[in-house]
């Protein structure tokens, strides 16, 4: 009997090796994007400072984006027949995002911390864009969409710090 939890279930006409290649690059994105969403909510609740309302409200928008992009990447993997592991324990163990400070933070510190997490995720995204070019172009399109969105959200946050 095969283990249905990890077995590739043919839901696509693509070669199973393509599915594995896609999962190799999109699965870490799912993990980091889910981490961004969880930490983004922590930052949202604890931000303080003169530009509180703008940062507080934008973090909710950013969290929605992170969830949507994680869903997009995860559904691509599942559509190709592989499972995705985005359980809280897995996210905590595998994220490459730097830890967010606990407790209340001034908005500048909050923004810098979230930008650092975005930057860590963008490293994975850029690798995915590059590598998926040789594996599966529709999956590369997903990585490109995530890169474009993260770049834009990073800019929105950075604009609070720039003088």
OpenMM code with the backbone's topology and positions (N, CA, C; nanometers):
from openmm import Vec3, app, unit

residues = "UNK UNK UNK UNK UNK UNK UNK UNK UNK UNK UNK UNK UNK UNK UNK UNK UNK UNK UNK UNK UNK UNK UNK UNK UNK UNK UNK UNK UNK UNK UNK UNK UNK UNK UNK UNK UNK UNK UNK UNK UNK UNK UNK UNK UNK UNK UNK UNK UNK UNK UNK UNK UNK UNK UNK UNK UNK UNK UNK UNK UNK UNK UNK UNK UNK UNK UNK UNK UNK UNK UNK UNK UNK UNK UNK UNK UNK UNK UNK UNK UNK UNK UNK UNK UNK UNK UNK UNK UNK UNK UNK UNK UNK UNK UNK UNK UNK UNK UNK UNK UNK UNK UNK UNK UNK UNK UNK UNK UNK UNK UNK UNK UNK UNK UNK UNK UNK UNK UNK UNK UNK UNK UNK UNK UNK UNK UNK UNK UNK UNK UNK UNK UNK UNK UNK UNK UNK UNK UNK UNK UNK UNK UNK UNK UNK UNK UNK UNK UNK UNK UNK UNK UNK UNK UNK UNK UNK UNK UNK UNK UNK UNK UNK".split()
positions = [
    Vec3(0.0846, -0.1181, 0.0000),
    Vec3(0.0000, 0.0000, 0.0000),
    Vec3(0.0894, 0.1248, 0.0000),
    Vec3(0.0561, 0.2235, -0.0804),
    Vec3(0.1351, 0.3462, -0.0850),
    Vec3(0.0804, 0.4476, 0.0142),
    Vec3(0.1665, 0.5378, 0.0545),
    Vec3(0.1289, 0.6431, 0.1486),
    Vec3(0.0654, 0.7578, 0.0718),
    Vec3(-0.0639, 0.7743, 0.0857),
    Vec3(-0.1371, 0.8777, 0.0113),
    Vec3(-0.0971, 1.0181, 0.0533),
    Vec3(-0.0326, 1.0312, 0.1694),
    Vec3(0.0059, 1.1640, 0.2172),
    Vec3(0.1187, 1.2242, 0.1348),
    Vec3(0.2070, 1.1414, 0.0838),
    Vec3(0.3234, 1.1929, 0.0118),
    Vec3(0.3301, 1.1480, -0.1331),
    Vec3(0.2422, 1.0593, -0.1725),
    Vec3(0.2430, 1.0065, -0.3086),
    Vec3(0.1970, 1.1132, -0.4075),
    Vec3(0.2624, 1.1161, -0.5219),
    Vec3(0.2143, 1.2015, -0.6296),
    Vec3(0.0881, 1.1391, -0.6862),
    Vec3(-0.0191, 1.2141, -0.6840),
    Vec3(-0.1462, 1.1675, -0.7377),
    Vec3(-0.1652, 1.2365, -0.8713),
    Vec3(-0.1666, 1.1608, -0.9809),
    Vec3(-0.1719, 1.2236, -1.1126),
    Vec3(-0.3001, 1.3039, -1.1345),
    Vec3(-0.2898, 1.4322, -1.1161),
    Vec3(-0.4025, 1.5218, -1.1419),
    Vec3(-0.3728, 1.6085, -1.2629),
    Vec3(-0.2587, 1.5824, -1.3239),
    Vec3(-0.2139, 1.6625, -1.4370),
    Vec3(-0.1498, 1.5697, -1.5385),
    Vec3(-0.1435, 1.6147, -1.6613),
    Vec3(-0.0773, 1.5360, -1.7650),
    Vec3(0.0733, 1.5588, -1.7643),
    Vec3(0.1219, 1.6444, -1.6747),
    Vec3(0.2653, 1.6708, -1.6671),
    Vec3(0.3394, 1.5518, -1.6077),
    Vec3(0.4639, 1.5384, -1.6445),
    Vec3(0.5527, 1.4373, -1.5895),
    Vec3(0.5627, 1.4570, -1.4374),
    Vec3(0.5588, 1.3490, -1.3583),
    Vec3(0.5723, 1.3624, -1.2127),
    Vec3(0.7014, 1.4326, -1.1696),
    Vec3(0.8065, 1.4219, -1.2518),
    Vec3(0.9306, 1.4926, -1.2195),
    Vec3(0.9114, 1.6437, -1.2270),
    Vec3(0.8236, 1.6881, -1.3149),
    Vec3(0.7914, 1.8311, -1.3232),
    Vec3(0.7225, 1.8742, -1.1944),
    Vec3(0.6274, 1.7948, -1.1491),
    Vec3(0.5574, 1.8267, -1.0241),
    Vec3(0.6553, 1.8363, -0.9081),
    Vec3(0.7481, 1.7424, -0.9004),
    Vec3(0.8482, 1.7457, -0.7935),
    Vec3(0.9369, 1.8688, -0.8034),
    Vec3(0.9751, 1.9038, -0.9249),
    Vec3(1.0568, 2.0238, -0.9450),
    Vec3(0.9833, 2.1499, -0.9052),
    Vec3(0.8563, 2.1571, -0.9410),
    Vec3(0.7743, 2.2729, -0.9028),
    Vec3(0.7643, 2.2808, -0.7511),
    Vec3(0.7340, 2.1688, -0.6874),
    Vec3(0.7192, 2.1668, -0.5416),
    Vec3(0.8483, 2.2067, -0.4714),
    Vec3(0.9614, 2.1689, -0.5293),
    Vec3(1.0908, 2.2035, -0.4699),
    Vec3(1.1058, 2.3547, -0.4545),
    Vec3(1.0512, 2.4311, -0.5476),
    Vec3(1.0680, 2.5764, -0.5446),
    Vec3(0.9457, 2.6517, -0.4925),
    Vec3(0.8265, 2.5962, -0.5089),
    Vec3(0.7079, 2.6666, -0.4589),
    Vec3(0.6763, 2.6345, -0.3128),
    Vec3(0.7101, 2.5155, -0.2656),
    Vec3(0.6810, 2.4809, -0.1254),
    Vec3(0.7480, 2.5757, -0.0259),
    Vec3(0.8760, 2.6100, -0.0439),
    Vec3(0.9364, 2.7068, 0.0487),
    Vec3(0.8681, 2.8437, 0.0444),
    Vec3(0.8124, 2.8795, -0.0709),
    Vec3(0.7392, 3.0059, -0.0802),
    Vec3(0.6121, 2.9996, 0.0029),
    Vec3(0.5426, 2.8872, -0.0027),
    Vec3(0.4214, 2.8710, 0.0780),
    Vec3(0.4562, 2.8883, 0.2258),
    Vec3(0.5626, 2.8240, 0.2690),
    Vec3(0.6045, 2.8328, 0.4094),
    Vec3(0.6354, 2.9774, 0.4470),
    Vec3(0.7189, 3.0443, 0.3683),
    Vec3(0.7559, 3.1817, 0.4026),
    Vec3(0.6373, 3.2775, 0.3948),
    Vec3(0.5521, 3.2600, 0.2967),
    Vec3(0.4359, 3.3483, 0.2847),
    Vec3(0.3399, 3.3295, 0.4016),
    Vec3(0.3227, 3.2078, 0.4467),
    Vec3(0.2393, 3.1850, 0.5649),
    Vec3(0.3048, 3.2465, 0.6886),
    Vec3(0.4371, 3.2365, 0.6982),
    Vec3(0.5083, 3.3003, 0.8097),
    Vec3(0.4911, 3.4517, 0.8045),
    Vec3(0.4985, 3.5093, 0.6839),
    Vec3(0.4766, 3.6539, 0.6696),
    Vec3(0.3374, 3.6928, 0.7181),
    Vec3(0.2389, 3.6121, 0.6877),
    Vec3(0.1018, 3.6430, 0.7290),
    Vec3(0.0874, 3.6385, 0.8814),
    Vec3(0.1431, 3.5358, 0.9431),
    Vec3(0.1328, 3.5232, 1.0891),
    Vec3(0.2096, 3.6361, 1.1578),
    Vec3(0.3337, 3.6574, 1.1168),
    Vec3(0.4131, 3.7646, 1.1777),
    Vec3(0.3584, 3.9021, 1.1413),
    Vec3(0.3003, 3.9138, 1.0236),
    Vec3(0.2386, 4.0402, 0.9851),
    Vec3(0.1261, 4.0778, 1.0799),
    Vec3(0.0489, 3.9790, 1.1217),
    Vec3(-0.0595, 4.0062, 1.2171),
    Vec3(-0.0016, 4.0454, 1.3528),
    Vec3(0.1056, 3.9802, 1.3940),
    Vec3(0.1729, 4.0168, 1.5192),
    Vec3(0.2203, 4.1621, 1.5122),
    Vec3(0.2809, 4.1992, 1.4008),
    Vec3(0.3277, 4.3371, 1.3820),
    Vec3(0.2094, 4.4341, 1.3808),
    Vec3(0.1028, 4.3961, 1.3149),
    Vec3(-0.0194, 4.4771, 1.3053),
    Vec3(-0.0744, 4.5110, 1.4445),
    Vec3(-0.0758, 4.4133, 1.5325),
    Vec3(-0.1306, 4.4339, 1.6666),
    Vec3(-0.0403, 4.5184, 1.7556),
    Vec3(0.0899, 4.5180, 1.7287),
    Vec3(0.1853, 4.5765, 1.8232),
    Vec3(0.2586, 4.6998, 1.7729),
    Vec3(0.2252, 4.7495, 1.6553),
    Vec3(0.2929, 4.8683, 1.6028),
    Vec3(0.2489, 4.9917, 1.6817),
    Vec3(0.3419, 5.0827, 1.7037),
    Vec3(0.3165, 5.2082, 1.7740),
    Vec3(0.3878, 5.3200, 1.6994),
    Vec3(0.3448, 5.4422, 1.7192),
    Vec3(0.4166, 5.5561, 1.6638),
    Vec3(0.3277, 5.6513, 1.5873),
    Vec3(0.3914, 5.7567, 1.5377),
    Vec3(0.3192, 5.8660, 1.4713),
    Vec3(0.2436, 5.8189, 1.3472),
    Vec3(0.2984, 5.7233, 1.2742),
    Vec3(0.2303, 5.6757, 1.1528),
    Vec3(0.1597, 5.5421, 1.1781),
    Vec3(0.1152, 5.5236, 1.3018),
    Vec3(0.0495, 5.3998, 1.3432),
    Vec3(-0.0613, 5.3572, 1.2471),
    Vec3(-0.1563, 5.4441, 1.2227),
    Vec3(-0.2761, 5.4016, 1.1497),
    Vec3(-0.2433, 5.3548, 1.0080),
    Vec3(-0.1539, 5.4262, 0.9399),
    Vec3(-0.1169, 5.3859, 0.8042),
    Vec3(-0.0482, 5.2504, 0.8011),
    Vec3(0.0448, 5.2295, 0.8938),
    Vec3(0.1175, 5.1021, 0.8993),
    Vec3(0.0232, 4.9905, 0.9446),
    Vec3(-0.0522, 5.0170, 1.0490),
    Vec3(-0.1474, 4.9193, 1.1031),
    Vec3(-0.2437, 4.8716, 0.9935),
    Vec3(-0.3013, 4.9641, 0.9205),
    Vec3(-0.3974, 4.9275, 0.8157),
    Vec3(-0.3297, 4.8600, 0.6969),
    Vec3(-0.2108, 4.9078, 0.6579),
    Vec3(-0.1442, 4.8443, 0.5445),
    Vec3(-0.1023, 4.7016, 0.5780),
    Vec3(-0.0634, 4.6772, 0.7024),
    Vec3(-0.0246, 4.5410, 0.7383),
    Vec3(-0.1394, 4.4426, 0.7162),
    Vec3(-0.2630, 4.4846, 0.7378),
    Vec3(-0.3762, 4.3962, 0.7068),
    Vec3(-0.3847, 4.3666, 0.5573),
    Vec3(-0.3599, 4.4666, 0.4752),
    Vec3(-0.3587, 4.4470, 0.3293),
    Vec3(-0.2470, 4.3492, 0.2921),
    Vec3(-0.1292, 4.3712, 0.3491),
    Vec3(-0.0137, 4.2857, 0.3236),
    Vec3(-0.0422, 4.1408, 0.3642),
    Vec3(-0.1052, 4.1219, 0.4783),
    Vec3(-0.1399, 3.9876, 0.5258),
    Vec3(-0.2337, 3.9190, 0.4266),
    Vec3(-0.3321, 3.9927, 0.3782),
    Vec3(-0.4229, 3.9370, 0.2770),
    Vec3(-0.3467, 3.8958, 0.1515),
    Vec3(-0.2514, 3.9787, 0.1100),
    Vec3(-0.1697, 3.9445, -0.0071),
    Vec3(-0.0898, 3.8170, 0.0190),
    Vec3(-0.0236, 3.8093, 0.1341),
    Vec3(0.0587, 3.6920, 0.1662),
    Vec3(-0.0257, 3.5649, 0.1653),
    Vec3(-0.1445, 3.5717, 0.2237),
    Vec3(-0.2341, 3.4546, 0.2221),
    Vec3(-0.2727, 3.4170, 0.0789),
    Vec3(-0.3052, 3.5152, -0.0020),
    Vec3(-0.3465, 3.4876, -0.1404),
    Vec3(-0.2323, 3.4262, -0.2203),
    Vec3(-0.1115, 3.4789, -0.2034),
    Vec3(0.0030, 3.4240, -0.2773),
    Vec3(0.0378, 3.2838, -0.2289),
    Vec3(0.0303, 3.2602, -0.0983),
    Vec3(0.0553, 3.1254, -0.0463),
    Vec3(-0.0461, 3.0275, -0.1050),
    Vec3(-0.1706, 3.0697, -0.1109),
    Vec3(-0.2765, 2.9856, -0.1663),
    Vec3(-0.2514, 2.9561, -0.3137),
    Vec3(-0.2098, 3.0565, -0.3874),
    Vec3(-0.1809, 3.0402, -0.5299),
    Vec3(-0.0696, 2.9372, -0.5516),
    Vec3(0.0393, 2.9508, -0.4758),
    Vec3(0.1521, 2.8578, -0.4892),
    Vec3(0.1130, 2.7173, -0.4430),
    Vec3(0.0432, 2.7086, -0.3305),
    Vec3(0.0030, 2.5776, -0.2779),
    Vec3(-0.0922, 2.5064, -0.3736),
    Vec3(-0.1859, 2.5807, -0.4283),
    Vec3(-0.2811, 2.5176, -0.5199),
    Vec3(-0.2146, 2.4712, -0.6488),
    Vec3(-0.1087, 2.5383, -0.6915),
    Vec3(-0.0351, 2.4912, -0.8094),
    Vec3(0.0295, 2.3564, -0.7794),
    Vec3(0.0915, 2.3453, -0.6631),
    Vec3(0.1563, 2.2194, -0.6248),
    Vec3(0.0526, 2.1073, -0.6178),
    Vec3(-0.0584, 2.1341, -0.5513),
    Vec3(-0.1636, 2.0332, -0.5357),
    Vec3(-0.2253, 1.9983, -0.6710),
    Vec3(-0.2412, 2.0973, -0.7575),
    Vec3(-0.2960, 2.0712, -0.8913),
    Vec3(-0.2060, 1.9779, -0.9711),
    Vec3(-0.0764, 1.9800, -0.9391),
    Vec3(0.0179, 1.8907, -1.0068),
    Vec3(0.0278, 1.7554, -0.9376),
    Vec3(-0.0480, 1.7359, -0.8290),
    Vec3(-0.0577, 1.6045, -0.7675),
    Vec3(0.0244, 1.5820, -0.6432),
    Vec3(0.0870, 1.6851, -0.5894),
    Vec3(0.1669, 1.6681, -0.4680),
    Vec3(0.1020, 1.7397, -0.3506),
    Vec3(0.1249, 1.6886, -0.2294),
    Vec3(0.0713, 1.7564, -0.1112),
    Vec3(0.1597, 1.8749, -0.0721),
    Vec3(0.1029, 1.9628, 0.0076),
    Vec3(0.1752, 2.0783, 0.0612),
    Vec3(0.1685, 2.0689, 0.2131),
    Vec3(0.2789, 2.0980, 0.2786),
    Vec3(0.2811, 2.0975, 0.4251),
    Vec3(0.2981, 2.2405, 0.4751),
    Vec3(0.1877, 2.3018, 0.5150),
    Vec3(0.1910, 2.4382, 0.5685),
    Vec3(0.1329, 2.4404, 0.7096),
    Vec3(0.1559, 2.3307, 0.7817),
    Vec3(0.1132, 2.3279, 0.9212),
    Vec3(0.1991, 2.4256, 1.0014),
    Vec3(0.1455, 2.4738, 1.1105),
    Vec3(0.2163, 2.5725, 1.1926),
    Vec3(0.3545, 2.5210, 1.2324),
    Vec3(0.3646, 2.3950, 1.2709),
    Vec3(0.4926, 2.3377, 1.3117),
    Vec3(0.5930, 2.3403, 1.1967),
    Vec3(0.5459, 2.3102, 1.0786),
    Vec3(0.6332, 2.3102, 0.9611),
    Vec3(0.6788, 2.4514, 0.9285),
    Vec3(0.5867, 2.5451, 0.9334),
    Vec3(0.6217, 2.6845, 0.9051),
    Vec3(0.7272, 2.7325, 1.0039),
    Vec3(0.7065, 2.7059, 1.1326),
    Vec3(0.8023, 2.7494, 1.2349),
    Vec3(0.9399, 2.6864, 1.2136),
    Vec3(0.9418, 2.5607, 1.1714),
    Vec3(1.0690, 2.4900, 1.1539),
    Vec3(1.1418, 2.5273, 1.0254),
    Vec3(1.0680, 2.5636, 0.9208),
    Vec3(1.1304, 2.5775, 0.7894),
    Vec3(1.1371, 2.7191, 0.7334),
    Vec3(1.0721, 2.8160, 0.7958),
    Vec3(1.0762, 2.9501, 0.7387),
    Vec3(1.2186, 3.0051, 0.7395),
    Vec3(1.2503, 3.0831, 0.6393),
    Vec3(1.3811, 3.1507, 0.6336),
    Vec3(1.3688, 3.2965, 0.6761),
    Vec3(1.2492, 3.3367, 0.7191),
    Vec3(1.2308, 3.4754, 0.7614),
    Vec3(1.2934, 3.4961, 0.8988),
    Vec3(1.3555, 3.6132, 0.9208),
    Vec3(1.4099, 3.6411, 1.0540),
    Vec3(1.2967, 3.6563, 1.1559),
    Vec3(1.3284, 3.6249, 1.2799),
    Vec3(1.2281, 3.6329, 1.3862),
    Vec3(1.1840, 3.7772, 1.4079),
    Vec3(1.0578, 3.7924, 1.4351),
    Vec3(0.9999, 3.9225, 1.4674),
    Vec3(1.0094, 3.9418, 1.6186),
    Vec3(1.0445, 4.0619, 1.6622),
    Vec3(1.0513, 4.0905, 1.8056),
    Vec3(0.9122, 4.0778, 1.8669),
    Vec3(0.9087, 4.0385, 1.9929),
    Vec3(0.7785, 4.0299, 2.0589),
    Vec3(0.7442, 4.1640, 2.1235),
    Vec3(0.6186, 4.1799, 2.1560),
    Vec3(0.5741, 4.3005, 2.2244),
    Vec3(0.5594, 4.4199, 2.1318),
    Vec3(0.5355, 4.5348, 2.1937),
    Vec3(0.5142, 4.6580, 2.1180),
    Vec3(0.6433, 4.7067, 2.0548),
    Vec3(0.6316, 4.7624, 1.9342),
    Vec3(0.7465, 4.8150, 1.8607),
    Vec3(0.7077, 4.9480, 1.7983),
    Vec3(0.8031, 5.0391, 1.7927),
    Vec3(0.7811, 5.1631, 1.7194),
    Vec3(0.7677, 5.1292, 1.5712),
    Vec3(0.6935, 5.2105, 1.5008),
    Vec3(0.6617, 5.1795, 1.3612),
    Vec3(0.7864, 5.1610, 1.2755),
    Vec3(0.8902, 5.2423, 1.2965),
    Vec3(1.0119, 5.2263, 1.2155),
    Vec3(1.0746, 5.0885, 1.2351),
    Vec3(1.0775, 5.0416, 1.3596),
    Vec3(1.1331, 4.9088, 1.3878),
    Vec3(1.0438, 4.7996, 1.3292),
    Vec3(0.9143, 4.8183, 1.3405),
    Vec3(0.8202, 4.7210, 1.2838),
    Vec3(0.8371, 4.7113, 1.1331),
    Vec3(0.8422, 4.8263, 1.0678),
    Vec3(0.8573, 4.8289, 0.9219),
    Vec3(0.9876, 4.7622, 0.8805),
    Vec3(1.0971, 4.7960, 0.9484),
    Vec3(1.2273, 4.7367, 0.9146),
    Vec3(1.2239, 4.5848, 0.9311),
    Vec3(1.1584, 4.5372, 1.0358),
    Vec3(1.1505, 4.3925, 1.0593),
    Vec3(1.0678, 4.3229, 0.9515),
    Vec3(0.9561, 4.3819, 0.9138),
    Vec3(0.8723, 4.3213, 0.8098),
    Vec3(0.9449, 4.3251, 0.6754),
    Vec3(1.0155, 4.4340, 0.6469),
    Vec3(1.0940, 4.4415, 0.5230),
    Vec3(1.2005, 4.3325, 0.5211),
    Vec3(1.2665, 4.3079, 0.6337),
    Vec3(1.3675, 4.2013, 0.6398),
    Vec3(1.3039, 4.0656, 0.6105),
    Vec3(1.1825, 4.0446, 0.6586),
    Vec3(1.1133, 3.9195, 0.6299),
    Vec3(1.0746, 3.9103, 0.4820),
    Vec3(1.0302, 4.0211, 0.4261),
    Vec3(0.9987, 4.0234, 0.2826),
    Vec3(1.1242, 3.9940, 0.2017),
    Vec3(1.2364, 4.0552, 0.2398),
    Vec3(1.3618, 4.0336, 0.1668),
    Vec3(1.4038, 3.8867, 0.1695),
    Vec3(1.3882, 3.8215, 0.2841),
    Vec3(1.4216, 3.6788, 0.2930),
    Vec3(1.3321, 3.5971, 0.1999),
    Vec3(1.2074, 3.6349, 0.1914),
    Vec3(1.1141, 3.5649, 0.1033),
    Vec3(1.1441, 3.5950, -0.0427),
    Vec3(1.1802, 3.7194, -0.0714),
    Vec3(1.2149, 3.7548, -0.2099),
    Vec3(1.3360, 3.6766, -0.2601),
    Vec3(1.4295, 3.6437, -0.1716),
    Vec3(1.5426, 3.5587, -0.2133),
    Vec3(1.4914, 3.4254, -0.2663),
    Vec3(1.3994, 3.3642, -0.1933),
    Vec3(1.3414, 3.2368, -0.2379),
    Vec3(1.2620, 3.2543, -0.3665),
    Vec3(1.1872, 3.3636, -0.3747),
    Vec3(1.1046, 3.3883, -0.4932),
    Vec3(1.1924, 3.4049, -0.6163),
    Vec3(1.2992, 3.4803, -0.6040),
    Vec3(1.3874, 3.5036, -0.7198),
    Vec3(1.4545, 3.3743, -0.7649),
    Vec3(1.4912, 3.2903, -0.6693),
    Vec3(1.5452, 3.1589, -0.7050),
    Vec3(1.4393, 3.0770, -0.7779),
    Vec3(1.3161, 3.0809, -0.7280),
    Vec3(1.2068, 3.0074, -0.7931),
    Vec3(1.1840, 3.0575, -0.9352),
    Vec3(1.1840, 3.1889, -0.9537),
    Vec3(1.1645, 3.2449, -1.0885),
    Vec3(1.2726, 3.1925, -1.1820),
    Vec3(1.3963, 3.1968, -1.1364),
    Vec3(1.5084, 3.1529, -1.2203),
    Vec3(1.5007, 3.0035, -1.2516),
    Vec3(1.4799, 2.9222, -1.1506),
    Vec3(1.4830, 2.7768, -1.1683),
    Vec3(1.3588, 2.7227, -1.2394),
    Vec3(1.2442, 2.7806, -1.2140),
    Vec3(1.1215, 2.7304, -1.2771),
    Vec3(1.1176, 2.7576, -1.4265),
    Vec3(1.2030, 2.8468, -1.4743),
    Vec3(1.2126, 2.8736, -1.6179),
    Vec3(1.2453, 2.7463, -1.6953),
    Vec3(1.3215, 2.6573, -1.6345),
    Vec3(1.3618, 2.5323, -1.6988),
    Vec3(1.2678, 2.4162, -1.6655),
    Vec3(1.1742, 2.4377, -1.5726),
    Vec3(1.0907, 2.3274, -1.5240),
    Vec3(0.9459, 2.3385, -1.5709),
    Vec3(0.8835, 2.4556, -1.5460),
    Vec3(0.7401, 2.4694, -1.5731),
    Vec3(0.7044, 2.6177, -1.5793),
    Vec3(0.6757, 2.6658, -1.6990),
    Vec3(0.6501, 2.8092, -1.7178),
    Vec3(0.5255, 2.8598, -1.6449),
    Vec3(0.4150, 2.7854, -1.6397),
    Vec3(0.3015, 2.8358, -1.5613),
    Vec3(0.3362, 2.8552, -1.4128),
    Vec3(0.4182, 2.7660, -1.3591),
    Vec3(0.4616, 2.7817, -1.2199),
    Vec3(0.5561, 2.9002, -1.2054),
    Vec3(0.6382, 2.9229, -1.3069),
    Vec3(0.7246, 3.0411, -1.3049),
    Vec3(0.6400, 3.1679, -1.3044),
    Vec3(0.5305, 3.1681, -1.3794),
    Vec3(0.4402, 3.2840, -1.3801),
    Vec3(0.3873, 3.3136, -1.2399),
    Vec3(0.3576, 3.2103, -1.1644),
    Vec3(0.3114, 3.2286, -1.0264),
    Vec3(0.4210, 3.2937, -0.9434),
    Vec3(0.5435, 3.2441, -0.9568),
    Vec3(0.6552, 3.3026, -0.8820),
    Vec3(0.6775, 3.4483, -0.9223),
    Vec3(0.6635, 3.4778, -1.0504),
    Vec3(0.6785, 3.6163, -1.0977),
    Vec3(0.5695, 3.7047, -1.0374),
    Vec3(0.4469, 3.6558, -1.0343),
    Vec3(0.3371, 3.7326, -0.9742),
    Vec3(0.3654, 3.7623, -0.8269),
    Vec3(0.4153, 3.6632, -0.7557),
    Vec3(0.4488, 3.6818, -0.6143),
    Vec3(0.5619, 3.7833, -0.6002),
    Vec3(0.6634, 3.7730, -0.6855),
    Vec3(0.7754, 3.8684, -0.6804),
    Vec3(0.7266, 4.0107, -0.7030),
    Vec3(0.6441, 4.0296, -0.8038),
    Vec3(0.5917, 4.1638, -0.8323),
    Vec3(0.5139, 4.2191, -0.7134),
    Vec3(0.4304, 4.1372, -0.6548),
    Vec3(0.3499, 4.1820, -0.5416),
    Vec3(0.4323, 4.2119, -0.4182),
    Vec3(0.5289, 4.1245, -0.3877),
    Vec3(0.6150, 4.1488, -0.2718),
    Vec3(0.6981, 4.2750, -0.2906),
    Vec3(0.7491, 4.2950, -0.4126),
    Vec3(0.8246, 4.4178, -0.4400),
    Vec3(0.7382, 4.5414, -0.4150),
    Vec3(0.6142, 4.5363, -0.4586),
    Vec3(0.5249, 4.6511, -0.4402),
    Vec3(0.4937, 4.6731, -0.2919),
    Vec3(0.4614, 4.5665, -0.2200),
    Vec3(0.4319, 4.5811, -0.0775),
    Vec3(0.5547, 4.6287, -0.0005),
    Vec3(0.6728, 4.5808, -0.0401),
    Vec3(0.7968, 4.6266, 0.0230),
    Vec3(0.8131, 4.7765, 0.0013),
    Vec3(0.7877, 4.8227, -0.1190),
    Vec3(0.7977, 4.9653, -0.1513),
    Vec3(0.7009, 5.0466, -0.0657),
    Vec3(0.5768, 4.9995, -0.0529),
    Vec3(0.4787, 5.0707, 0.0293),
    Vec3(0.5274, 5.0842, 0.1732),
    Vec3(0.5849, 4.9785, 0.2279),
    Vec3(0.6372, 4.9851, 0.3645),
    Vec3(0.7610, 5.0737, 0.3724),
    Vec3(0.8533, 5.0541, 0.2793),
    Vec3(0.9779, 5.1311, 0.2806),
    Vec3(0.9510, 5.2807, 0.2695),
    Vec3(0.8477, 5.3175, 0.1987),
    Vec3(0.8151, 5.4594, 0.1804),
    Vec3(0.7866, 5.5300, 0.3123),
    Vec3(0.7486, 5.4557, 0.4142),
    Vec3(0.7291, 5.5149, 0.5470),
    Vec3(0.8624, 5.5537, 0.6109),
    Vec3(0.9705, 5.4883, 0.5694),
    Vec3(1.1020, 5.5133, 0.6290),
    Vec3(1.1855, 5.6119, 0.5489),
    Vec3(1.1649, 5.6148, 0.4191),
    Vec3(1.2483, 5.6965, 0.3304),
    Vec3(1.2258, 5.8446, 0.3569),
    Vec3(1.3356, 5.9193, 0.3429),
    Vec3(1.3221, 6.0647, 0.3607),
    Vec3(1.3571, 6.1377, 0.2338),
] * unit.nanometer
topology = app.Topology()
chain = topology.addChain("A")
for resn in residues:
    res = topology.addResidue(resn, chain)
    for name in ("N", "CA", "C"):
        topology.addAtom(name, app.Element.getBySymbol(name[0]), res)
